């Protein structure tokens, strides 16, 4: 359960924004979407490898 402390006089939009950020960090929506379809283990490995290569290229470009 996500608890968002709201201070007195705090804007409701700001509290809602805090809630949304906490909700995204939990990864519930991402997990739900991943469970809606089945990916073969080979596809998961390939995607993981492609992402690792992409991240490595970004880090190399920074240097």
Biopython code that builds the backbone (N, CA, C, O; Angstrom):
import numpy as np
from Bio.PDB.StructureBuilder import StructureBuilder

atoms = [
    (1, "UNK", "N", (0.837, -1.166, 0.000)),
    (1, "UNK", "CA", (0.000, 0.000, 0.000)),
    (1, "UNK", "C", (0.891, 1.241, 0.000)),
    (1, "UNK", "O", (1.846, 1.329, 0.771)),
    (2, "UNK", "N", (0.579, 2.168, -0.845)),
    (2, "UNK", "CA", (1.365, 3.390, -0.976)),
    (2, "UNK", "C", (0.774, 4.462, -0.072)),
    (2, "UNK", "O", (-0.419, 4.758, -0.134)),
    (3, "UNK", "N", (1.627, 5.036, 0.768)),
    (3, "UNK", "CA", (1.194, 6.094, 1.671)),
    (3, "UNK", "C", (1.922, 7.373, 1.287)),
    (3, "UNK", "O", (3.150, 7.402, 1.201)),
    (4, "UNK", "N", (1.154, 8.426, 1.060)),
    (4, "UNK", "CA", (1.714, 9.717, 0.700)),
    (4, "UNK", "C", (1.320, 10.718, 1.779)),
    (4, "UNK", "O", (0.153, 11.096, 1.886)),
    (5, "UNK", "N", (2.297, 11.147, 2.579)),
    (5, "UNK", "CA", (1.957, 12.142, 3.608)),
    (5, "UNK", "C", (1.660, 13.501, 2.962)),
    (5, "UNK", "O", (2.429, 13.985, 2.131)),
    (6, "UNK", "N", (0.551, 14.099, 3.350)),
    (6, "UNK", "CA", (0.142, 15.395, 2.800)),
    (6, "UNK", "C", (0.203, 16.420, 3.930)),
    (6, "UNK", "O", (-0.401, 16.241, 4.987)),
    (7, "UNK", "N", (0.942, 17.491, 3.679)),
    (7, "UNK", "CA", (1.066, 18.545, 4.683)),
    (7, "UNK", "C", (-0.167, 19.446, 4.645)),
    (7, "UNK", "O", (-0.892, 19.488, 3.651)),
    (8, "UNK", "N", (-0.387, 20.152, 5.727)),
    (8, "UNK", "CA", (-1.516, 21.083, 5.786)),
    (8, "UNK", "C", (-1.333, 22.176, 4.749)),
    (8, "UNK", "O", (-0.271, 22.792, 4.658)),
    (9, "UNK", "N", (-2.367, 22.408, 3.980)),
    (9, "UNK", "CA", (-2.321, 23.460, 2.968)),
    (9, "UNK", "C", (-1.597, 23.067, 1.692)),
    (9, "UNK", "O", (-1.408, 23.900, 0.806)),
    (10, "UNK", "N", (-1.187, 21.797, 1.587)),
    (10, "UNK", "CA", (-0.493, 21.361, 0.367)),
    (10, "UNK", "C", (-1.507, 21.152, -0.763)),
    (10, "UNK", "O", (-2.612, 20.656, -0.545)),
    (11, "UNK", "N", (-1.111, 21.535, -1.944)),
    (11, "UNK", "CA", (-1.962, 21.432, -3.116)),
    (11, "UNK", "C", (-2.250, 19.959, -3.425)),
    (11, "UNK", "O", (-1.365, 19.111, -3.305)),
    (12, "UNK", "N", (-3.486, 19.662, -3.820)),
    (12, "UNK", "CA", (-3.868, 18.280, -4.118)),
    (12, "UNK", "C", (-3.131, 17.761, -5.346)),
    (12, "UNK", "O", (-2.823, 16.572, -5.425)),
    (13, "UNK", "N", (-2.844, 18.649, -6.316)),
    (13, "UNK", "CA", (-2.110, 18.218, -7.507)),
    (13, "UNK", "C", (-0.700, 17.756, -7.146)),
    (13, "UNK", "O", (-0.188, 16.787, -7.708)),
    (14, "UNK", "N", (-0.087, 18.457, -6.210)),
    (14, "UNK", "CA", (1.270, 18.083, -5.784)),
    (14, "UNK", "C", (1.251, 16.720, -5.083)),
    (14, "UNK", "O", (2.140, 15.896, -5.299)),
    (15, "UNK", "N", (0.241, 16.487, -4.250)),
    (15, "UNK", "CA", (0.119, 15.193, -3.572)),
    (15, "UNK", "C", (-0.130, 14.078, -4.579)),
    (15, "UNK", "O", (0.410, 12.980, -4.446)),
    (16, "UNK", "N", (-0.947, 14.363, -5.585)),
    (16, "UNK", "CA", (-1.218, 13.370, -6.619)),
    (16, "UNK", "C", (0.045, 13.057, -7.413)),
    (16, "UNK", "O", (0.288, 11.906, -7.778)),
    (17, "UNK", "N", (0.841, 14.078, -7.677)),
    (17, "UNK", "CA", (2.096, 13.882, -8.401)),
    (17, "UNK", "C", (3.056, 13.004, -7.600)),
    (17, "UNK", "O", (3.734, 12.148, -8.167)),
    (18, "UNK", "N", (3.115, 13.213, -6.278)),
    (18, "UNK", "CA", (3.944, 12.376, -5.404)),
    (18, "UNK", "C", (3.471, 10.928, -5.465)),
    (18, "UNK", "O", (4.278, 10.002, -5.548)),
    (19, "UNK", "N", (2.144, 10.743, -5.424)),
    (19, "UNK", "CA", (1.578, 9.392, -5.480)),
    (19, "UNK", "C", (1.952, 8.700, -6.779)),
    (19, "UNK", "O", (2.340, 7.532, -6.781)),
    (20, "UNK", "N", (1.832, 9.432, -7.892)),
    (20, "UNK", "CA", (2.139, 8.839, -9.189)),
    (20, "UNK", "C", (3.599, 8.419, -9.271)),
    (20, "UNK", "O", (3.913, 7.355, -9.804)),
    (21, "UNK", "N", (4.502, 9.264, -8.738)),
    (21, "UNK", "CA", (5.921, 8.929, -8.757)),
    (21, "UNK", "C", (6.199, 7.679, -7.938)),
    (21, "UNK", "O", (6.941, 6.800, -8.375)),
    (22, "UNK", "N", (5.603, 7.595, -6.747)),
    (22, "UNK", "CA", (5.804, 6.411, -5.909)),
    (22, "UNK", "C", (5.245, 5.166, -6.590)),
    (22, "UNK", "O", (5.847, 4.094, -6.540)),
    (23, "UNK", "N", (4.088, 5.323, -7.225)),
    (23, "UNK", "CA", (3.459, 4.193, -7.907)),
    (23, "UNK", "C", (4.334, 3.694, -9.051)),
    (23, "UNK", "O", (4.469, 2.484, -9.236)),
    (24, "UNK", "N", (4.930, 4.599, -9.820)),
    (24, "UNK", "CA", (5.806, 4.203, -10.920)),
    (24, "UNK", "C", (7.041, 3.490, -10.400)),
    (24, "UNK", "O", (7.506, 2.531, -11.017)),
    (25, "UNK", "N", (7.578, 3.942, -9.276)),
    (25, "UNK", "CA", (8.782, 3.327, -8.721)),
    (25, "UNK", "C", (8.542, 1.896, -8.255)),
    (25, "UNK", "O", (9.468, 1.084, -8.246)),
    (26, "UNK", "N", (7.312, 1.581, -7.869)),
    (26, "UNK", "CA", (7.036, 0.217, -7.423)),
    (26, "UNK", "C", (7.073, -0.771, -8.580)),
    (26, "UNK", "O", (7.343, -1.954, -8.371)),
    (27, "UNK", "N", (6.806, -0.305, -9.798)),
    (27, "UNK", "CA", (6.881, -1.176, -10.964)),
    (27, "UNK", "C", (5.666, -2.060, -11.155)),
    (27, "UNK", "O", (5.745, -3.052, -11.880)),
    (28, "UNK", "N", (4.561, -1.740, -10.541)),
    (28, "UNK", "CA", (3.351, -2.562, -10.626)),
    (28, "UNK", "C", (2.822, -2.588, -12.059)),
    (28, "UNK", "O", (2.487, -3.648, -12.587)),
    (29, "UNK", "N", (2.752, -1.427, -12.673)),
    (29, "UNK", "CA", (2.208, -1.351, -14.028)),
    (29, "UNK", "C", (3.101, -2.085, -15.026)),
    (29, "UNK", "O", (2.609, -2.762, -15.929)),
    (30, "UNK", "N", (4.411, -1.947, -14.858)),
    (30, "UNK", "CA", (5.363, -2.630, -15.740)),
    (30, "UNK", "C", (5.214, -4.149, -15.613)),
    (30, "UNK", "O", (5.228, -4.870, -16.611)),
    (31, "UNK", "N", (5.074, -4.619, -14.379)),
    (31, "UNK", "CA", (4.887, -6.044, -14.129)),
    (31, "UNK", "C", (3.583, -6.538, -14.742)),
    (31, "UNK", "O", (3.547, -7.619, -15.331)),
    (32, "UNK", "N", (2.529, -5.768, -14.613)),
    (32, "UNK", "CA", (1.236, -6.142, -15.163)),
    (32, "UNK", "C", (1.313, -6.284, -16.679)),
    (32, "UNK", "O", (0.812, -7.255, -17.245)),
    (33, "UNK", "N", (1.937, -5.323, -17.324)),
    (33, "UNK", "CA", (2.056, -5.373, -18.783)),
    (33, "UNK", "C", (2.911, -6.549, -19.236)),
    (33, "UNK", "O", (2.613, -7.174, -20.254)),
    (34, "UNK", "N", (3.966, -6.854, -18.493)),
    (34, "UNK", "CA", (4.829, -7.970, -18.888)),
    (34, "UNK", "C", (4.104, -9.307, -18.718)),
    (34, "UNK", "O", (4.400, -10.261, -19.438)),
    (35, "UNK", "N", (3.173, -9.386, -17.790)),
    (35, "UNK", "CA", (2.440, -10.639, -17.581)),
    (35, "UNK", "C", (1.311, -10.839, -18.577)),
    (35, "UNK", "O", (0.769, -11.940, -18.674)),
    (36, "UNK", "N", (0.946, -9.808, -19.316)),
    (36, "UNK", "CA", (-0.145, -9.932, -20.269)),
    (36, "UNK", "C", (0.255, -10.745, -21.495)),
    (36, "UNK", "O", (-0.599, -11.310, -22.178)),
    (37, "UNK", "N", (1.543, -10.803, -21.767)),
    (37, "UNK", "CA", (1.975, -11.605, -22.907)),
    (37, "UNK", "C", (3.182, -12.433, -22.494)),
    (37, "UNK", "O", (3.932, -12.047, -21.597)),
    (38, "UNK", "N", (3.364, -13.565, -23.148)),
    (38, "UNK", "CA", (4.474, -14.448, -22.838)),
    (38, "UNK", "C", (5.610, -14.200, -23.814)),
    (38, "UNK", "O", (5.410, -14.191, -25.028)),
    (39, "UNK", "N", (6.789, -14.002, -23.279)),
    (39, "UNK", "CA", (7.985, -13.875, -24.112)),
    (39, "UNK", "C", (8.859, -15.093, -23.874)),
    (39, "UNK", "O", (9.094, -15.500, -22.736)),
    (40, "UNK", "N", (9.332, -15.663, -24.968)),
    (40, "UNK", "CA", (10.202, -16.816, -24.852)),
    (40, "UNK", "C", (11.505, -16.396, -24.169)),
    (40, "UNK", "O", (11.929, -15.247, -24.296)),
    (41, "UNK", "N", (12.138, -17.319, -23.448)),
    (41, "UNK", "CA", (13.393, -16.977, -22.777)),
    (41, "UNK", "C", (14.467, -16.471, -23.750)),
    (41, "UNK", "O", (15.262, -15.598, -23.401)),
    (42, "UNK", "N", (14.487, -17.021, -24.965)),
    (42, "UNK", "CA", (15.488, -16.572, -25.936)),
    (42, "UNK", "C", (15.238, -15.121, -26.341)),
    (42, "UNK", "O", (16.183, -14.363, -26.558)),
    (43, "UNK", "N", (13.975, -14.739, -26.440)),
    (43, "UNK", "CA", (13.637, -13.355, -26.790)),
    (43, "UNK", "C", (14.022, -12.429, -25.642)),
    (43, "UNK", "O", (14.544, -11.337, -25.870)),
    (44, "UNK", "N", (13.766, -12.862, -24.404)),
    (44, "UNK", "CA", (14.138, -12.054, -23.248)),
    (44, "UNK", "C", (15.651, -11.827, -23.209)),
    (44, "UNK", "O", (16.113, -10.716, -22.954)),
    (45, "UNK", "N", (16.416, -12.896, -23.466)),
    (45, "UNK", "CA", (17.876, -12.772, -23.455)),
    (45, "UNK", "C", (18.354, -11.817, -24.535)),
    (45, "UNK", "O", (19.245, -10.999, -24.303)),
    (46, "UNK", "N", (17.758, -11.926, -25.717)),
    (46, "UNK", "CA", (18.154, -11.061, -26.831)),
    (46, "UNK", "C", (17.851, -9.594, -26.516)),
    (46, "UNK", "O", (18.680, -8.720, -26.773)),
    (47, "UNK", "N", (16.680, -9.325, -25.966)),
    (47, "UNK", "CA", (16.321, -7.957, -25.612)),
    (47, "UNK", "C", (17.222, -7.406, -24.506)),
    (47, "UNK", "O", (17.606, -6.237, -24.523)),
    (48, "UNK", "N", (17.546, -8.267, -23.554)),
    (48, "UNK", "CA", (18.427, -7.851, -22.470)),
    (48, "UNK", "C", (19.817, -7.510, -23.012)),
    (48, "UNK", "O", (20.437, -6.538, -22.579)),
    (49, "UNK", "N", (20.297, -8.310, -23.954)),
    (49, "UNK", "CA", (21.609, -8.072, -24.554)),
    (49, "UNK", "C", (21.594, -6.790, -25.383)),
    (49, "UNK", "O", (22.543, -6.008, -25.333)),
    (50, "UNK", "N", (20.521, -6.573, -26.145)),
    (50, "UNK", "CA", (20.416, -5.347, -26.948)),
    (50, "UNK", "C", (20.387, -4.115, -26.057)),
    (50, "UNK", "O", (20.993, -3.094, -26.382)),
    (51, "UNK", "N", (19.688, -4.206, -24.943)),
    (51, "UNK", "CA", (19.623, -3.067, -24.020)),
    (51, "UNK", "C", (20.987, -2.800, -23.398)),
    (51, "UNK", "O", (21.384, -1.645, -23.245)),
    (52, "UNK", "N", (21.706, -3.860, -23.040)),
    (52, "UNK", "CA", (23.034, -3.698, -22.453)),
    (52, "UNK", "C", (23.991, -3.043, -23.447)),
    (52, "UNK", "O", (24.796, -2.191, -23.071)),
    (53, "UNK", "N", (23.902, -3.443, -24.717)),
    (53, "UNK", "CA", (24.747, -2.842, -25.750)),
    (53, "UNK", "C", (24.415, -1.368, -25.912)),
    (53, "UNK", "O", (25.314, -0.536, -26.031)),
    (54, "UNK", "N", (23.118, -1.040, -25.916)),
    (54, "UNK", "CA", (22.677, 0.344, -26.063)),
    (54, "UNK", "C", (23.185, 1.206, -24.907)),
    (54, "UNK", "O", (23.691, 2.307, -25.125)),
    (55, "UNK", "N", (23.049, 0.704, -23.684)),
    (55, "UNK", "CA", (23.504, 1.453, -22.513)),
    (55, "UNK", "C", (25.015, 1.646, -22.558)),
    (55, "UNK", "O", (25.520, 2.718, -22.226)),
    (56, "UNK", "N", (25.733, 0.608, -22.969)),
    (56, "UNK", "CA", (27.191, 0.702, -23.064)),
    (56, "UNK", "C", (27.596, 1.752, -24.087)),
    (56, "UNK", "O", (28.542, 2.507, -23.862)),
    (57, "UNK", "N", (26.888, 1.805, -25.205)),
    (57, "UNK", "CA", (27.192, 2.807, -26.232)),
    (57, "UNK", "C", (26.932, 4.216, -25.706)),
    (57, "UNK", "O", (27.693, 5.136, -26.005)),
    (58, "UNK", "N", (25.870, 4.393, -24.928)),
    (58, "UNK", "CA", (25.599, 5.703, -24.339)),
    (58, "UNK", "C", (26.702, 6.119, -23.367)),
    (58, "UNK", "O", (27.123, 7.275, -23.351)),
    (59, "UNK", "N", (27.162, 5.169, -22.563)),
    (59, "UNK", "CA", (28.235, 5.479, -21.622)),
    (59, "UNK", "C", (29.536, 5.800, -22.346)),
    (59, "UNK", "O", (30.270, 6.700, -21.939)),
    (60, "UNK", "N", (29.821, 5.073, -23.409)),
    (60, "UNK", "CA", (31.037, 5.352, -24.187)),
    (60, "UNK", "C", (30.957, 6.728, -24.847)),
    (60, "UNK", "O", (31.963, 7.428, -24.963)),
    (61, "UNK", "N", (29.762, 7.108, -25.276)),
    (61, "UNK", "CA", (29.586, 8.409, -25.927)),
    (61, "UNK", "C", (29.785, 9.549, -24.929)),
    (61, "UNK", "O", (30.251, 10.625, -25.305)),
    (62, "UNK", "N", (29.435, 9.324, -23.665)),
    (62, "UNK", "CA", (29.623, 10.353, -22.638)),
    (62, "UNK", "C", (31.087, 10.635, -22.398)),
    (62, "UNK", "O", (31.466, 11.778, -22.141)),
    (63, "UNK", "N", (31.905, 9.622, -22.477)),
    (63, "UNK", "CA", (33.349, 9.775, -22.195)),
    (63, "UNK", "C", (34.071, 10.346, -23.344)),
    (63, "UNK", "O", (35.284, 10.539, -23.277)),
]
sb = StructureBuilder()
sb.init_structure("model")
sb.init_model(0)
sb.init_chain("A")
sb.init_seg("    ")
for serial, (resi, resn, name, xyz) in enumerate(atoms, 1):
    if name == "N":
        sb.init_residue(resn, " ", resi, " ")
    sb.init_atom(name, np.array(xyz, "f"), 0.0, 1.0, " ", f" {name:<3s}", serial, name[0])
structure = sb.get_structure()
